[in-house]
């Protein structure tokens, strides 16, 4: 998948990742950033030890709700 985030969005996600303390939320942010940087869903799920469907759900959540959607903890 080609890069789909603007520089501003990447910066916003990196700041959020640095500030968040919950590992699960940090993994959501990492999944979106990794997809942006050219990793496949399969590579992301292997690297972060997440189910591939979960990775896809995080990306969709970001597309619909932005960073605020990723920061929600629904566990």
Backbone as a printed PyTorch tensor [residue, N CA C, xyz], in Angstrom:
tensor([[[  0.8540,  -1.1730,   0.0000],
         [  0.0000,   0.0000,   0.0000],
         [  0.8980,   1.2330,   0.0000]],

        [[  0.6400,   2.1850,  -0.8770],
         [  1.4620,   3.3950,  -0.9170],
         [  1.2030,   4.2710,   0.3050]],

        [[  2.1260,   5.1800,   0.5530],
         [  1.9900,   6.1130,   1.6730],
         [  0.6420,   6.8220,   1.5660]],

        [[ -0.0880,   6.8800,   2.6520],
         [ -1.4190,   7.4770,   2.6220],
         [ -1.6080,   8.5740,   3.6580]],

        [[ -0.5850,   8.8260,   4.4550],
         [ -0.6600,   9.8600,   5.4800],
         [  0.1160,  11.0910,   5.0460]],

        [[ -0.3620,  12.2470,   5.4640],
         [  0.3920,  13.4740,   5.2210],
         [  1.5150,  13.5600,   6.2560]],

        [[  2.4700,  14.4400,   6.0110],
         [  3.5530,  14.6440,   6.9850],
         [  2.9810,  15.0810,   8.3290]],

        [[  1.9520,  15.9050,   8.2930],
         [  1.3190,  16.3860,   9.5230],
         [  0.6760,  15.2250,  10.2910]],

        [[  0.0310,  14.3170,   9.5810],
         [ -0.5850,  13.1650,  10.2310],
         [  0.4690,  12.2500,  10.8480]],

        [[  1.5700,  12.0540,  10.1540],
         [  2.6560,  11.2240,  10.6920],
         [  3.1920,  11.8550,  11.9720]],

        [[  3.4080,  13.1570,  11.9450],
         [  3.8980,  13.8690,  13.1310],
         [  2.9160,  13.7340,  14.2850]],

        [[  1.6320,  13.8840,  13.9970],
         [  0.6020,  13.7710,  15.0310],
         [  0.5870,  12.3660,  15.6340]],

        [[  0.6970,  11.3550,  14.8000],
         [  0.7180,   9.9800,  15.2940],
         [  1.9700,   9.7020,  16.1230]],

        [[  3.1030,  10.2100,  15.6930],
         [  4.3440,  10.0010,  16.4600],
         [  4.2670,  10.6720,  17.8300]],

        [[  3.7020,  11.8700,  17.8670],
         [  3.5430,  12.5660,  19.1590],
         [  2.6150,  11.7870,  20.0770]],

        [[  1.5110,  11.3100,  19.5130],
         [  0.5680,  10.5300,  20.3180],
         [  1.2360,   9.2610,  20.8380]],

        [[  2.0190,   8.6040,  19.9910],
         [  2.7050,   7.3780,  20.3990],
         [  3.6780,   7.6510,  21.5420]],

        [[  4.3720,   8.7510,  21.4520],
         [  5.3440,   9.0950,  22.4950],
         [  4.6490,   9.3920,  23.8280]],

        [[  3.4500,   9.9580,  23.7660],
         [  2.7450,  10.3750,  24.9770],
         [  1.9440,   9.2510,  25.6380]],

        [[  1.5420,   8.2640,  24.8610],
         [  0.6550,   7.2260,  25.3920],
         [  1.4310,   6.2350,  26.2520]],

        [[  0.7800,   5.7670,  27.3070],
         [  1.4230,   4.8110,  28.2120],
         [  0.8800,   3.3880,  28.0290]],

        [[ -0.2980,   3.2790,  27.4590],
         [ -0.9340,   1.9720,  27.2700],
         [ -0.3500,   1.2940,  26.0320]],

        [[  0.2710,   0.1500,  26.2110],
         [  0.9150,  -0.5790,  25.1180],
         [ -0.0630,  -0.9310,  24.0060]],

        [[ -1.2960,  -1.2490,  24.3710],
         [ -2.2890,  -1.6230,  23.3550],
         [ -2.6090,  -0.4500,  22.4370]],

        [[ -2.7010,   0.7250,  23.0020],
         [ -2.9570,   1.9200,  22.1910],
         [ -1.7290,   2.2400,  21.3530]],

        [[ -0.5460,   2.0780,  21.9330],
         [  0.6930,   2.3110,  21.1790],
         [  0.7740,   1.3690,  19.9780]],

        [[  0.3380,   0.1230,  20.1460],
         [  0.3430,  -0.8310,  19.0300],
         [ -0.6040,  -0.3990,  17.9150]],

        [[ -1.7380,   0.1880,  18.2620],
         [ -2.6650,   0.6960,  17.2420],
         [ -1.9730,   1.7570,  16.3910]],

        [[ -1.2950,   2.6720,  17.0680],
         [ -0.6080,   3.7620,  16.3720],
         [  0.5100,   3.2030,  15.5020]],

        [[  1.2820,   2.2720,  16.0540],
         [  2.3710,   1.6630,  15.2790],
         [  1.8430,   0.9560,  14.0360]],

        [[  0.7100,   0.2890,  14.1490],
         [  0.1410,  -0.4250,  13.0030],
         [ -0.1530,   0.5350,  11.8560]],

        [[ -0.7510,   1.6770,  12.1650],
         [ -1.0710,   2.6640,  11.1240],
         [  0.2120,   3.2150,  10.5140]],

        [[  1.1800,   3.5510,  11.3490],
         [  2.4420,   4.0920,  10.8340],
         [  3.1900,   3.0620,   9.9860]],

        [[  3.1920,   1.8190,  10.4110],
         [  3.8870,   0.7780,   9.6510],
         [  3.2450,   0.5730,   8.2820]],

        [[  1.9120,   0.5820,   8.2250],
         [  1.2320,   0.4410,   6.9370],
         [  1.5980,   1.6120,   6.0300]],

        [[  1.6310,   2.8000,   6.5880],
         [  2.0170,   3.9940,   5.8280],
         [  3.4260,   3.8460,   5.2470]],

        [[  4.3170,   3.2300,   5.9990],
         [  5.7150,   3.0880,   5.5740],
         [  5.9590,   1.8570,   4.7030]],

        [[  4.8870,   1.2130,   4.2590],
         [  5.0390,   0.1550,   3.2700],
         [  4.9920,  -1.2710,   3.7730]],

        [[  4.8180,  -1.4620,   5.0600],
         [  4.6920,  -2.8230,   5.5790],
         [  3.3430,  -3.3950,   5.1580]],

        [[  3.2890,  -4.6820,   4.9270],
         [  2.0210,  -5.3340,   4.6000],
         [  1.2710,  -5.6410,   5.9010]],

        [[ -0.0160,  -5.9320,   5.7610],
         [ -0.7940,  -6.3190,   6.9420],
         [ -0.1810,  -7.5490,   7.5960]],

        [[  0.2730,  -8.4880,   6.7910],
         [  0.8830,  -9.7060,   7.3220],
         [  2.1580,  -9.3870,   8.1040]],

        [[  2.9960,  -8.5150,   7.5730],
         [  4.2300,  -8.1330,   8.2670],
         [  3.9230,  -7.4150,   9.5810]],

        [[  2.9170,  -6.5630,   9.5660],
         [  2.5520,  -5.8180,  10.7760],
         [  2.0330,  -6.7730,  11.8430]],

        [[  1.1640,  -7.6840,  11.4500],
         [  0.6100,  -8.6020,  12.4520],
         [  1.7000,  -9.4980,  13.0270]],

        [[  2.6730,  -9.8830,  12.2210],
         [  3.7970, -10.6820,  12.7210],
         [  4.6770,  -9.8730,  13.6750]],

        [[  4.9750,  -8.6360,  13.3140],
         [  5.8730,  -7.8010,  14.1220],
         [  5.2490,  -7.3930,  15.4540]],

        [[  3.9550,  -7.0830,  15.4350],
         [  3.2990,  -6.5880,  16.6470],
         [  2.5640,  -7.6780,  17.4210]],

        [[  2.5890,  -8.9100,  16.8790],
         [  1.9170, -10.0460,  17.5140],
         [  0.4230,  -9.7870,  17.6890]],

        [[ -0.1780,  -9.2200,  16.6530],
         [ -1.6080,  -8.9550,  16.6230],
         [ -2.2340,  -9.7830,  15.5130]],

        [[ -3.5100, -10.0780,  15.6530],
         [ -4.2420, -10.7470,  14.5890],
         [ -4.3430,  -9.8040,  13.3930]],

        [[ -4.2480, -10.3380,  12.1800],
         [ -4.3010,  -9.4980,  10.9820],
         [ -5.6130,  -8.7160,  10.9020]],

        [[ -6.7170,  -9.3200,  11.3140],
         [ -8.0100,  -8.6230,  11.3110],
         [ -7.9950,  -7.4470,  12.2830]],

        [[ -7.2900,  -7.5930,  13.3850],
         [ -7.1690,  -6.5080,  14.3550],
         [ -6.3970,  -5.3460,  13.7530]],

        [[ -5.3330,  -5.6400,  13.0370],
         [ -4.5470,  -4.5920,  12.3780],
         [ -5.4330,  -3.8370,  11.3950]],

        [[ -6.1900,  -4.5590,  10.6030],
         [ -7.0920,  -3.9220,   9.6340],
         [ -8.1310,  -3.0490,  10.3430]],

        [[ -8.6470,  -3.5340,  11.4530],
         [ -9.6330,  -2.7710,  12.2270],
         [ -9.0330,  -1.4670,  12.7530]],

        [[ -7.7910,  -1.5060,  13.2070],
         [ -7.1370,  -0.2910,  13.7050],
         [ -6.9720,   0.7360,  12.5860]],

        [[ -6.6120,   0.2790,  11.4070],
         [ -6.4360,   1.1930,  10.2690],
         [ -7.7750,   1.8180,   9.8900]],

        [[ -8.8190,   1.0230,   9.8420],
         [-10.1520,   1.5520,   9.5300],
         [-10.5950,   2.5400,  10.6010]],

        [[-10.3170,   2.2160,  11.8480],
         [-10.6620,   3.1090,  12.9550],
         [ -9.9610,   4.4540,  12.7770]],

        [[ -8.7010,   4.4240,  12.3840],
         [ -7.9720,   5.6730,  12.1530],
         [ -8.5740,   6.4390,  10.9790]],

        [[ -8.8990,   5.7510,   9.9040],
         [ -9.4600,   6.4120,   8.7220],
         [-10.7740,   7.1150,   9.0400]],

        [[-11.5760,   6.5380,   9.9400],
         [-12.8860,   7.1080,  10.2600],
         [-12.8470,   8.1190,  11.4030]],

        [[-11.9440,   7.9240,  12.3690],
         [-11.9680,   8.7450,  13.5800],
         [-10.6650,   9.4770,  13.8710]],

        [[ -9.6450,   9.2510,  13.0740],
         [ -8.3700,   9.9150,  13.3060],
         [ -7.6800,   9.4070,  14.5600]],

        [[ -6.7550,  10.1970,  15.0520],
         [ -5.9690,   9.8080,  16.2290],
         [ -6.8740,   9.5670,  17.4360]],

        [[ -7.9020,  10.3850,  17.5880],
         [ -8.8040,  10.2180,  18.7350],
         [ -9.4160,   8.8190,  18.7700]],

        [[ -9.7230,   8.2760,  17.6080],
         [-10.2680,   6.9230,  17.5510],
         [ -9.2780,   5.8790,  18.0310]],

        [[ -8.0080,   6.0870,  17.7260],
         [ -6.9800,   5.1420,  18.1700],
         [ -6.7280,   5.2450,  19.6660]],

        [[ -6.9200,   6.4330,  20.2200],
         [ -6.6390,   6.6410,  21.6370],
         [ -7.7250,   6.0690,  22.5450]],

        [[ -8.8640,   5.7060,  21.9690],
         [ -9.9210,   5.0830,  22.7590],
         [ -9.5000,   3.6700,  23.1370]],

        [[ -9.7060,   3.3390,  24.3710],
         [ -9.3900,   1.9830,  24.8360],
         [-10.7030,   1.2370,  25.0020]],

        [[-10.9640,   0.2920,  24.1240],
         [-12.2260,  -0.4590,  24.1430],
         [-12.0090,  -1.8880,  24.6280]],

        [[-11.1100,  -2.0800,  25.5380],
         [-10.8050,  -3.4300,  26.0130],
         [-11.5460,  -3.7140,  27.2990]]])
